[in-house]
Amino acid sequence: MDFDTIINRKGTYCTQWDYIKDRFGVNDLLPFTISDMDLASPDEIIESLINRVNHKIFGYSRWNHDDFKNSIELWYKKRFDFNINKDDIVYSPSVIYAVSNFIRMKSNINDNVLILTPAYDGFFKTIKANNRNIVSSSLKKSDSKYEVDFNDFEEKCKISKVFIFCSPHNPVGKVWDIDELKKIIDICKKYNVYIISDEIHMDIVYNKKHIPIFAASDYENMVLCTSASKTFNIPALGGSYLFIKDENDRNEFLRILKERDALSSPSILGVIATITAYNKCDYWVDELLKYTSNNIKYIIDYLNKNIPMLSCNMPDGAYFAWVDFSKLNVSEEVFQKYLIEIGKVAIMTGSTYGEEGKTFLRINCACSINKIKDCMNRISSTIEYMKSNNIIG
C-alpha cells in the first residue's frame, strides 16, 4: 500500500475536487471537505471489480444471498468479536436512505427527533425534509473529550419519538464505551424512544474498540445502519446494510424498498466490493488506521509548535481533525474568508454540524501526508496574514 502517493482526482466528477465552487464560491482551492478518501481502495477490491466488469453484462442483481451475508458475519466476528444474526441483515441503497425511512416508520409529521450535537449535517437535513422537529442535546466538551449531558439527554428523550445516534460520532470522533451505550439505551427504553444507530465510521477507531449497539443491549426498539463505503472508500459504488431485529419492521422496510421506492436491486459492483473487502481486506484497514492517525497527530503537533492559537485533540475514531480556533476571537465567517482568499484551502466549517461547532474546523485527514503538510502551511500563512493586517491579535 502506498498511501503517500497523491492521485489526481480532478476530472473524475469528484464531489470533493471537481465541485469545490458549489460550497466555497471558487474552484482553485485545496479541499479537505466531504468524508471520502484521497486514497486508493485495496487492490483486492479493484481486481474483483475488474473481473466483474470484464464479464460485460450488468443486469439486475440480488443482495439476499449467503456470499453477502456471510461476509458481513465474518467481519463482525473478526473486528468486533460480535456474533450477528444473519436473518437481521437487510440491504439499503445508503445509510441516510435507511435513516430517512426509519424516521417515517417510527414517528409522525411534527414529532420530535433527537440528535447529539454537533452532528453530521445529513441528520439535520433529513429530519427537516421529513417534516419532523429537530431536538438537540449538546455534547459536553472537556479539555480533551466529549461526553453526553445525561440530564439534558433524558429531558429531551421525554419529548422525542426517535433518537438518531452516531457511533462513532461525526464530527468529533467520539467512540462510545459500553457504559455510555447502556446508559443511552436505558434512557431511550424508559421513554420508548426508537434508536436509529448510524455506525458507518465503525472501522475507523484508534485507541478504543467500537461496540455495535446490539452488543450493548437486547433492546429491540432500534436499528443499526452501516456500510463498507467509508472504510474502503467505495461510496460511489453504492450500497449499505442494516440490522433489523424486529420482523415486522424488517418486512415493512423491505416493502418500502421494493414496492414503494423500487430500489431493492443493488449495484452489483457495490455488493462485490463489500464481499471482497470483508473477506480479504482487514489487513488494509489496519494500515489505514496507522496512516490516518499519524496524519491527525501531525496536525496536533504542528498546531502546538507553530499555531498555538489553534488546538486539536486526538479523536477516538473517524478520520477527521476537529480543530478549535476560538482563541483567534474572530467569527467563523471572517476566518473562512481568509482561509479561502489567502490560504486557498477548503475546509468544512464547524457550524455545518450545528451551533456547537461554530468555532471549529473539520479537516478530512484521509489523504496523503504531503497534502496534510500543505494544508497546515496554508493555514499558517492565513494566520500570519491575519496578524500582519491586524485582523487578529
N, C-alpha and C positions, 0 to 999 in steps of 0.2 A: 504494500500500500504506500502510495506517495501522496500524502495529504499536503505536502509543501508546494507541489506544482499548481500554478494558477491556470485554470481552464477558462478560456474566453467564452462567456455565456451570451454575449451580445449577438443579436440577430437570430435568436432561437425562440422568439416570442416569450421571453422570460419575464415574469412579473417584476422580479427584483431589479433586473438590469435594463430591460428594454422599455419599461413604463414608469420610470422614476418621476417623470413630469406629472403624472396623474396625482401624486401625493405632495410633491415638493415644488412644483411650478416650473422647474427647469430639468434638463436631461443630464447635463455634464457633471454628475456627482458620483462619488464612490458610495455604493449603497450597503447598509447593514440593517435591513428592514424586515421583510416578510420572513417567516420562520421556515425557510428551506436552506439547504446547504450549498455552498460553492465547492463541494467535494464530490468526486465520482462515487457512484454506488459500487458495491462489491463486484468483483469480476464474475463470480458465480451467477449473480443476477443478470448481468449483461449477457453472459453466454446462454443462459436459459431463454432470454428474450430473443436473442438472435436465432436460436434454434426454432423457436415458435414462429417468428416472422418468416423464416425460410420455408415453413410449411405452406405459406402463401394463401391460406384461406382463413377468414376472420368472421365466421358466422356466430350465431347466438351461442351462449355458453351457460354453464351452471357453476354454482359455488357449493351446493349442498352435497358434498361427497367426502369420502374418508381422507383423500390426499390433503384437502384444505383443512379439515377439522383436526386431523392427526398432527399436522404441522403446528397448529396453534396449541394443541395439548402438549406437545413436546416442548415448545418454547416456554410455556408457563411452568412446566416442571423444571426445566434447566435454569431459567433465570430467576424464578420467584419461589421455587420449591412449593408450588401450589397445584393441586390436582383439580382440574376443571371437569365439569360435566359437559361432554361434547354435545348433548342434546340442547344445551342452553345457547349454543352458538347460532347467531343469525347474521347474515350479510347486510351491509348498508353501503350505499354509494360513497358516503363520507360521514365523519363523526358529527359534523354540525347538522347534517340532514337528520341523523338519528336524534340529536338533541332537540331539534325543532319539532319533530313528530311526537316525542315523548312529552314535550311541553303541552301540546294539544291534547294528547291522550290523557294526561293526568291533571289538567286544570281547565278552567273555563275562561272565556273572554273577561278581562278586567280583574282576574285573580292575580295574586302576588307571586312572583318568582324571585327567590333569594339567591344572591351570589356573594362571595367573599371578594372584597375589592382592596387593591387594584386587581382587575380581572381581564382576561382575554377579551378583546373588543367584539369578537363574534358573538359572545353571550349577550351583550347589550343589544346588538342589532337583531338577533333572532327573537329575543323576548319582546322587543318593541314591535317587530313585524308580525308577531302572533297576537298582538293586542292584549298583552299582559303587562302588569306593572313591575318595574324593577325595584326590588328591595335590596339594599346593600348593607352588609356588615363589614366594617373596615377592619382589616388585619392590623394588629398592634405591632409596631416596629420597635425593637430594642436596638442596641448598638450593632448587633451582628445577625439578627434573625427576626423573622415574623412569626407571630402567634395569633390564634383565634381569640377574640374577646368573647368568651363563652357566655357571659351575662348578656351582652348585646345580641349574640347569635341566638340565644334561647328566646329573647323577646321578639326577634324578627321571625323565628320559626312559628311563634304563636299566630302570626297573621299571614303565613305563606302556605301555599299548596305544594310548591316544588322548590327543591334546592339543587342548583347546578354546582357541582363540586369539580374542582380542577386538581388532579393528582397525578404527577407533581404539578405545583401551581405555576401557571404562567401569568404574569411575567417575573415573579420574584424568586422562582426556583426553589420553593419550599417542598421538601419531601416529608410526608406525614408519617409519624411513628404510630405504633399500634394503639397507644393510649389515646392519642388525639383522634384517631379514626373511630375508636369505640365511643368516645365521648360525643363526637359529632353525630354518629349513627343513633346513639341512645336518645339524644335530644330530638332528632328528627322522628324517631319512633314514638316518642312521648306525645308529639303533636300531629302524628300521622302525616308527616311531610314526605313526599316522594323524592328520592335521591337519584339524580342523573349524574353519574361519575364519569367525567372526561379524563381518560388516562392515556392520551395519545403520546405524552412525553415519558411514559413509564420506563423506558430503557435507558434514558439519559440521566443517570444517577451516579453520583461520585462517592462520597464517604458514608452514605447511608444505603438502606435497602428499600426498594419500592415494595409496598404491600398492596396487592389488589384488594379493592374494597370488600369483595366477597370473602376474603380470607380473614376479615376482621369481625364479621358478624353473620348470623343466619337470617337477618332481617331481609325479607323478600321484596319489600316495597322499594326496590331500586334496580337500576340498570347500569351496566358497565359498558362504556363506549370507547373503542380504541382502534388502532391501525398500525401497520408496519411502516406507514408513509414517512413519519418524522424520523424514525430511527435509521432507515436505509435510504432516505432522500428519493422516494418514489411517489410523491403525491400526484404527479401528472399522470401516473398510470391508473389512478382511481381505485377506490375500494377501501372499506373499513369493515369492522365486525363488532358485534355486541354480545354480551352475555345477558340473557333474559331468563330468569328463573321461573317466573310465573307463566304457566302455559297459556292462559287467556291473553296476557299481554303479548306473548310471543306470537300467538295466532293473529292478534289484531295488527301487530306491526307488519307481519308478513302479508296480511290482506291489504294494508295501505301500500306497501312496497310494490306488490304485484298488480293489484286490481285498480287502485286509485291513481297511483303515480307511474305505473308501468316501468319500474326500474329494477325488476328482480333479476334481469340478465346482466351479469357483471362484465367488466372489462377482463377479457381472458389474460391480458398482459399483467394486470394488477393481481389477479389470482395466482398466476405462475410466479410472479416476483415475490409474493408473500410466502408461498410454499417454499421456494428456494431459500429465501432469507432465513426463515425459521428453522429449516433443516440443516443449513450449511454455513451460515454466516455469523455465528455467535462470536467467533474469534475477531471478526472485523469490528463488531461493536466494542469489544474490549479495547482495541487500539484507538477507535474513535473517541472513547471516553478519556483516554490518556491525552489525546491531542486537544480536544476542546477544553478540558480542564486546564491544561497548560496555557492555552490562549487566554482564558479568563484570568489566570494567575499573572500572566504578563501584563494585562491591563491594570490589575490591582497594584502590582509592583511599580509600574510606570507612573500611575497616578500618585502613589505615595512619594516617589522620588522627585517627580517633575511638576505635577499639578496638584499639590496637597489640598487645594480648594475643592477638588472633586474627590469622591470616595466611592469605593465599591467593595462589597464583601463577597467571599466565595459562596456561591449558592450550593444547596444540597444537590440540585439536579437542574436539567434543561441546559441548553447551550447559549444562554443569554448572560451578558454582564448588565446588571441593574445599577446604573451609575447615578449617584446623588450629587446634584450641583447646587444645592440650596445655599451653600456658603458664598456663592457668587452674588447673591442678593439682586438677581435680575429675573425678569419674568421668563417664562418658557418661550414666549413669542420672540423676545429680544435675543435670547441665546440661539434659538433655532435660525433666526435671520442671519446671524453671523456665521454659524456653522455652515449654512448654505452658501453665503456670499463670499466668505473668506476661506473657510476650510474646504469648501467644495465636497462636503460629506453629507450623506443622507442617513439619518439615524431616527428611529421611531421615538416620538415624544411620549413622555410618561403619561400625559393626560389622555392619550389614546385609550388607556386602560382604566380610566376613572380619575376623579378629582384627587385621590390619594397619590397619584403618580406625577403630579404637575411639576415637581422639582427633580424629576428623574429622566434619564435616557435609557432605552433598552437597545443594547448593541448585540446583534446576532454574531456569535463567535464561531459558527460552524463554517470555517473558511481557512485559508492558508494563514500561517503565522505572519507572512510578509504583508498580507492585507491588513491584519490587525496592527502591525507596526505602522503602516501607512496611516491607518485611522487615528492612532494615538498622536502621530506627528501633526496631522491636520487639526485635531482638537487643540493641541498645544499651540499651534500657530494662531488659531482662532482666539484663544485666551490671551496670548501676547498682544494681538491686535486690539482686543477689547481693553486691555490695560493701558496700552500706549495712547489710546484715544479717550481715556477717562470714562469708559463705559462701565467698567468695574474698577474697584479699588485695588 
